[in-house]
Amino acid sequence: MLIADALLDASHHDAAQPTDVEHEIATYLDLPPIPRTSCPRAWWRDNESRFPALAGVARCYLGAPCTSVASEAV
């Protein structure tokens, strides 16, 4: 969970007190998987207010960069 580690590393905290990000991650991981027929970007748009920190990470990694360069050339 490198993404989770990066989110948590930004906030040095007491291990006895879970952070908001830790709570977001735990709540997200407890959810059932979304159906394969669903659009992950639409799910994140609908649930951004529930998981603000994770939604930012999802936006970064689910968005494909626009380019006119053929993928073979990259």
Secondary structure as the mmCIF struct_conf table of DSSP 4:
data_model
#
loop_
_struct_conf.conf_type_id
_struct_conf.id
_struct_conf.beg_label_comp_id
_struct_conf.beg_label_asym_id
_struct_conf.beg_label_seq_id
_struct_conf.end_label_comp_id
_struct_conf.end_label_asym_id
_struct_conf.end_label_seq_id
HELX_RH_AL_P HELX_RH_AL_P1 LEU A 2 ASP A 9
TURN_TY1_P TURN_TY1_P1 ALA A 10 ALA A 10
BEND BEND1 SER A 11 SER A 11
TURN_TY1_P TURN_TY1_P2 ALA A 15 ALA A 16
BEND BEND2 GLN A 17 GLN A 17
HELX_RH_AL_P HELX_RH_AL_P2 ASP A 20 ASP A 30
BEND BEND3 LEU A 31 LEU A 31
HELX_LH_PP_P HELX_LH_PP_P1 PRO A 32 PRO A 35
TURN_TY1_P TURN_TY1_P3 ARG A 36 THR A 37
BEND BEND4 SER A 38 SER A 38
HELX_RH_AL_P HELX_RH_AL_P3 PRO A 40 ASN A 47
TURN_TY1_P TURN_TY1_P4 GLU A 48 ARG A 50
HELX_RH_AL_P HELX_RH_AL_P4 PRO A 52 LEU A 62
BEND BEND5 GLY A 63 GLY A 63
HELX_LH_PP_P HELX_LH_PP_P2 ALA A 64 CYS A 66
BEND BEND6 SER A 68 VAL A 69
TURN_TY1_P TURN_TY1_P5 SER A 71 ALA A 73
#
